């Protein structure tokens, strides 16, 4: 099964420079960014069935990822 990549660079390629800027200069953004990436890796393993889990656990992880992505996007698009 081919899994779609959901890392922030794939999700927001037009914000690549801003992502790098915030990763380097904003500890809160960096923490959320790292959590988002770890969660995305975990979800990809669930989807590939490398890490078998119940459907409701996978769905809960996906909801958390959406919330993180929304918060990261707000930070990325906020006036500098």
JOGIHU-V985865 format. One line per field, one symbol per residue. ss: DSSP state (h for helix, s for strand, l for the rest). psi: psi as a letter, one per 40 degrees, with the letter a starting at -180 (. if undefined). A space follows every 10 residues. Layout:
ss=???
psi=???
//
This chain:
ss=lllllllhhh hlhhhhhhhh hhhhhlhhhh hhhhhhhhhh hhhhhhhlll llllhhhhhh hhhhhhhhhh hhhhhhhlll
psi=hhhhheiddd dgdeeddddd ddddehdddd dddddddddd dddddddefd ghiidddddd dddddddddd ddddddeih.
//
